[in-house]
Amino acid sequence: MYDVIIIGAGVTGSAVARELSRYKLNVCVLDKEEDVCCGTSKANSAIVHAGFDAETGSLMARFNVRGNEMMDQVSKDLDIPFKRNGALVVCIHESEKDGLKDLYDRGVANGVKGLQILSREEALEKEPNLSENVVAALYAPTSGIVCPFILNIAMAENACVNGVDFFFNTEVESLTPGTCKKHGNPIWTIRTNNGVYKARYVVNAAGVYADKFHNMVSEKKIHITPRRGDYCLLDKTVGNHVSHTIFPQPTKLGKGVLVSPTVHGNLIVGPTAVDIENKEGNNTTAAGINDLIEKAGDHVRNLPIRQVITSFAGLRAHEDHHEFIVGEVEDAPHFIDCAGIESPGLTSCPAIGEYVGAMLKEKMGLEEKEDWIGTRKGILNPSDLSIEERNELIKKEPAYGRIICRCESVTEGEIIDAIHRPLGARSLDGVKRRTRAGMGRCQAGFCSPRTMEIINRELGIPMEKITKLGGDSKMVLERTKGGAQ
């Protein structure tokens, strides 16, 4: 039996797992997908929000601002790319300038530092490619950009190194409360497609499915709507079209279609906001892509949309009251919700982990480990080394001299590391999220077969069983020509 079982290996579940790994506890994470970071966490804007948008006094505002403050140390400890590039909320109509003042006042009340309202001239000085119609802008210098994949993977890896168990391809089917016969304490029985698990506490961090599990155990129902958002990712050749994250003024549907650089040098545009019923409906639509291109063009001029290299869609877990639900469920003792974690969930995840960890420490009287490891070293990128250092590395480990992904200059050595490190990659997308092999201009057209060969060699997985993203997403079906190599 586990002390704590976490449902969901996205950024929230992994942040909670990492925080709990510092204590003398038996903890595991269950996820229905084949890897961490396979839901909302893999398809979002990658923004570390400043915190001026959330309603003052809400959990959303509290965790947003605290998560933003924590991100510098988290990125340092876990060796992940993070940059405070600042954000501009652009106003293009004189009649809407009062909205910027409202955001400014809310941000100040939330504790956001450094906010300024800029004139047209000041805004254009910071971002020459803003729309010619700009009349003013709110500047938030604490806003930043991060790699959501690496953040999620790094937190999970760190939790794993500290003793947290992860079980993938494990879908929760039912949750049943019970009582420990010896001590009389609550015990949860979790039935899955891969067996039965028991725990003293359950943390529900299941993204768009969090309402499903909450409603299994509580009479006080919640409802989460999957809110689909389309994105376009542009080539690195135009990654400097803007240097800040550019927002329109927010609406009831969210923060609007942004334009932002990424930590890897691309330009990202999106998301749209369409409420749907299908919790797996992360398909892009032509209407959605056209809509985001039109809206982005309202605030950024000369948007180089011909340089799109891929499009994708993600789902936000929108709770009906537009608020994070974090805490023990009143009529389900020892069941803790982390539900409705939509934007700014990526920013907030370290703070949510910290909060849940402190809650359980108090409830369970937890003792910290003397040997807890709070840092993690990322995958070595030879491109970050000097010529002399790179040559020395290749002499010692020749795999770092063999380029597998030409678009992103990813070497065989990096892919081998991604496969063999804690919670290593088992699919093409798993390798892609860890190394960026397949994320470039050709979108894995060149490197997929070579990456498959490495997975086959390193893990012994037959080529016809290697998948793109787990499940039935096989890349090849069978050998041809009598099994010729």
Secondary structure, 3 states (H helix, E strand, C coil): CEEEEEECCCHHHHHHHHHHCCECCCEEEECCCCCCCCCHHHCCCCEECCCCCCCCCCHHHHHHHHHHHHHHHHHHHHCCCEECCCEEEEECCHHHHHHHHHHHHHHHHHCCCCCEEEEHHHHHHHCCCECCCCCEEEEECCCEEECHHHHHHHHHHHHHHCCCEEECCCCEEEEEEEECCCCCCEEEEEEECCEEEEEEEEEECCHHHHHHHHHHHCCCCCCEEEEEEEEEEECHHHCCCCCCEEECCCECCECCCEEEECCCCCEEEECCCEECCCCCCCCCCHHHHHHHHHHHHCCECCCCHHHEEEEEEEEEEEECCCCCEEEECCCCCCEEEEECCCCCHHHHHHHHHHHHHHHHHHHHCCCECCCCCCCCCCCCCHHHCCHHHHHHHHHHCHHHHCEEECCCCEEHHHHHHHHHCCCCCCCHHHHHHHHCCCCCCCCCCCCHHHHHHHHHHHHCCCHHHCECCCCCCECCCCCCHHHCC
